[in-house]
Amino acid sequence: MNKSSLPSMQPDPDREPVSFLVIGSRQTVTSTIHTLYKMGFAEISEWSPLLAASEPGKVMKILTRSVPTS
């Protein structure tokens, strides 16, 4: 693979990352992610693994997307 075939590492000035965070019990977070998938919002595999939240007994998942700035 030559350098010209590598993807550009330059940030796109017309896009910026935005993150979505779902926090709750394991069951509620998983159910919400599946509901969002059924609505066409995001593939289940696009979300992070379950992560511990700061509140005891709560977990979270994060999804980051690149969206247009205008």
N, CA and C of each residue as an Amber inpcrd file, in Angstrom:
protein
   210
   0.8470000  -1.1740000   0.0000000   0.0000000   0.0000000   0.0000000
   0.8930000   1.2370000   0.0000000   0.6550000   2.1450000  -0.9320000
   1.4580000   3.3580000  -0.9640000   0.7550000   4.4870000  -0.2080000
   1.4950000   5.5660000   0.0450000   0.9570000   6.6710000   0.8300000
  -0.2890000   7.2830000   0.2070000  -0.3590000   7.3400000  -1.1140000
  -1.5030000   7.9770000  -1.7580000  -2.7990000   7.1910000  -1.5630000
  -2.7180000   5.9130000  -1.2250000  -3.9350000   5.1280000  -1.0320000
  -4.3950000   5.1040000   0.4270000  -3.6450000   5.7360000   1.3310000
  -4.0370000   5.7850000   2.7290000  -5.0980000   6.8560000   2.9290000
  -6.0580000   6.6220000   3.8490000  -7.0560000   7.6570000   4.1020000
  -6.4120000   8.8910000   4.7240000  -6.9790000  10.0390000   4.4360000
  -6.4580000  11.2930000   4.9680000  -6.6600000  11.3480000   6.4750000
  -5.6550000  11.7980000   7.1920000  -5.7550000  11.9410000   8.6400000
  -6.1070000  13.3860000   9.0140000  -6.3510000  14.2200000   8.0110000
  -6.7190000  15.6070000   8.2560000  -8.1630000  15.6660000   8.7630000
  -8.4250000  16.4790000   9.7930000  -9.8090000  16.6170000  10.2340000
 -10.6310000  17.3340000   9.1570000 -11.8710000  16.9720000   9.0340000
 -12.7670000  17.5940000   8.0700000 -13.3970000  18.8180000   8.7310000
 -13.1280000  20.0280000   8.2270000 -13.6620000  21.2280000   8.8720000
 -15.1840000  21.3360000   8.7770000 -15.8130000  20.5440000   7.9140000
 -17.2640000  20.5850000   7.7500000 -17.9910000  19.5490000   8.6090000
 -17.2240000  18.8100000   9.4270000 -17.8230000  17.7860000  10.2860000
 -17.1860000  17.8570000  11.6690000 -17.9200000  17.4230000  12.6620000
 -17.3580000  17.3280000  14.0090000 -17.9860000  16.1490000  14.7380000
 -17.2610000  15.5860000  15.6870000 -17.8050000  14.4510000  16.4210000
 -18.8520000  14.8850000  17.4350000 -19.8600000  14.0620000  17.5970000
 -20.8610000  14.2480000  18.6430000 -21.0770000  12.8770000  19.2760000
 -21.1920000  12.8600000  20.5960000 -21.3440000  11.5870000  21.3100000
 -22.7130000  11.4890000  21.9570000 -23.2610000  10.2780000  21.9280000
 -24.5320000   9.9680000  22.5510000 -24.2410000   9.0120000  23.6990000
 -24.8410000   9.2580000  24.8290000 -24.5680000   8.4820000  26.0400000
 -25.8860000   7.9650000  26.6030000 -25.9460000   6.6640000  26.8660000
 -27.1160000   6.0490000  27.4910000 -26.6520000   5.4840000  28.8190000
 -27.2920000   5.9260000  29.9020000 -26.9180000   5.4930000  31.2540000
 -28.1440000   4.9350000  31.9500000 -27.9800000   3.8200000  32.6290000
 -29.0720000   3.2220000  33.3960000 -28.6760000   1.8360000  33.8590000
 -29.6770000   1.0460000  34.2030000 -29.3940000  -0.3430000  34.5780000
 -28.9500000  -1.0820000  33.3230000 -28.2880000  -2.2030000  33.4930000
 -27.8360000  -3.0080000  32.3540000 -29.0030000  -3.3340000  31.4290000
 -30.1240000  -3.7560000  31.9900000 -31.2880000  -4.1370000  31.1980000
 -31.8540000  -2.9440000  30.4240000 -31.9760000  -1.7960000  31.0710000
 -32.5430000  -0.6200000  30.4170000 -31.6320000  -0.0760000  29.3130000
 -30.3350000  -0.0530000  29.5620000 -29.3940000   0.4150000  28.5420000
 -29.4370000  -0.5020000  27.3250000 -29.4050000  -1.8060000  27.5580000
 -29.4470000  -2.7690000  26.4570000 -30.7540000  -2.6530000  25.6800000
 -31.8580000  -2.5360000  26.3760000 -33.1670000  -2.3970000  25.7440000
 -33.2460000  -1.1060000  24.9140000 -32.7160000  -0.0250000  25.4500000
 -32.7290000   1.2550000  24.7370000 -31.8980000   1.1900000  23.4640000
 -30.7180000   0.5700000  23.5360000 -29.8590000   0.4220000  22.3520000
 -30.5790000  -0.4020000  21.2870000 -31.2780000  -1.4680000  21.6790000
 -32.0250000  -2.2930000  20.7240000 -33.2010000  -1.5150000  20.1190000
 -33.8770000  -0.6970000  20.9210000 -34.9680000   0.1280000  20.4090000
 -34.4400000   1.1380000  19.3920000 -33.3160000   1.7810000  19.7000000
 -32.7150000   2.7360000  18.7690000 -32.2940000   2.0480000  17.4760000
 -31.8150000   0.8120000  17.5720000 -31.4560000   0.0410000  16.3850000
 -32.6930000  -0.2110000  15.5180000 -33.7930000  -0.6190000  16.1430000
 -35.0360000  -0.8920000  15.4120000 -35.5640000   0.3670000  14.7220000
 -35.2680000   1.5460000  15.2950000 -35.6930000   2.8170000  14.7110000
 -34.7410000   3.2830000  13.6040000 -33.6460000   2.5370000  13.4070000
 -32.6790000   2.8830000  12.3670000 -31.6450000   3.9140000  12.7980000
 -31.5360000   4.1540000  14.1020000 -30.6040000   5.1690000  14.6000000
 -29.1520000   4.7330000  14.4890000 -28.8410000   3.5100000  14.8880000
 -27.4560000   3.0270000  14.8550000 -27.4360000   1.5100000  14.9780000
 -26.4230000   0.9190000  14.3740000 -26.1890000  -0.5200000  14.5410000
 -25.7840000  -0.7750000  15.9920000 -26.1680000  -1.9000000  16.5170000
 -25.8230000  -2.2450000  17.8990000 -24.3050000  -2.3000000  18.0680000
 -23.6110000  -2.7870000  17.0530000 -22.1500000  -2.9220000  17.1290000
 -21.4160000  -1.5870000  17.1260000 -22.0950000  -0.4850000  16.7880000
 -21.4550000   0.8310000  16.7820000 -21.2770000   1.4010000  18.1890000
 -22.0340000   0.8910000  19.1370000 -21.9570000   1.3710000  20.5130000
 -20.7580000   0.7510000  21.2260000 -20.2590000   1.4530000  22.2250000
 -19.1570000   0.9240000  23.0390000 -19.6440000  -0.2990000  23.8060000
 -18.6960000  -1.0700000  24.3490000 -19.1000000  -2.1310000  25.2880000
 -19.7430000  -1.4780000  26.5190000 -20.4470000  -2.2690000  27.3120000
 -20.9910000  -1.7290000  28.5640000 -19.8410000  -1.2420000  29.4350000
 -19.9890000  -0.0480000  29.9520000 -18.9880000   0.5570000  30.8260000
 -19.6330000   0.8750000  32.1650000 -18.8590000   0.8280000  33.2290000
 -19.3770000   1.1920000  34.5450000 -19.6220000   2.6990000  34.5800000
 -20.7720000   3.1030000  35.0950000 -21.0780000   4.5290000  35.2750000
 -20.6440000   4.9450000  36.6770000 -20.6410000   6.2440000  36.9290000
 -20.1800000   6.7220000  38.2350000 -21.1470000   6.3720000  39.3590000
 -22.4150000   6.1840000  39.0330000 -23.4010000   5.8250000  40.0470000
 -23.4130000   4.3060000  40.2380000 -23.3340000   3.8280000  41.4690000
 -23.3290000   2.3810000  41.7110000 -24.5450000   1.6960000  41.0860000
 -24.3150000   0.5600000  40.4560000 -25.3880000  -0.2060000  39.8450000
 -25.7920000   0.2680000  38.4600000 -25.1710000   1.3240000  37.9770000
 -25.4980000   1.8550000  36.6530000 -24.3730000   1.5490000  35.6720000
 -24.7540000   1.3650000  34.4180000 -23.7910000   1.1580000  33.3340000
 -24.0950000   2.1670000  32.2360000 -23.1960000   2.2390000  31.2500000
 -23.4250000   3.1590000  30.1410000 -22.8330000   2.6020000  28.8620000
 -23.3230000   3.1210000  27.7530000 -22.7760000   2.8530000  26.4320000
 -22.6660000   4.1930000  25.7260000 -21.6390000   4.3230000  24.8900000
 -21.3750000   5.5740000  24.1830000 -21.3220000   5.2970000  22.6880000
 -21.8920000   6.2170000  21.9240000 -21.8160000   6.1730000  20.4650000
 -21.3140000   7.5280000  20.0070000 -20.2540000   7.5440000  19.1980000
 -19.7360000   8.7990000  18.6560000 -19.8930000   8.7680000  17.1510000
 -20.4410000   9.8480000  16.6330000 -20.6630000   9.9960000  15.1970000
 -20.0240000  11.2970000  14.7270000 -19.7080000  11.3470000  13.4470000
 -19.2290000  12.5640000  12.8190000 -20.4160000  13.1940000  12.0920000
 -20.7520000  14.4320000  12.4350000 -21.9260000  15.0810000  11.8520000
 -21.5270000  16.3930000  11.1760000 -22.3170000  16.8300000  10.2160000
 -22.0300000  18.1200000   9.5700000 -22.1150000  19.2680000  10.5750000
 -21.2650000  20.2660000  10.4050000 -21.2590000  21.3990000  11.3170000
 -22.2850000  22.4550000  10.9500000 -22.8270000  22.3760000   9.7620000
 -23.8250000  23.3840000   9.3760000 -25.1240000  22.7560000   8.9690000
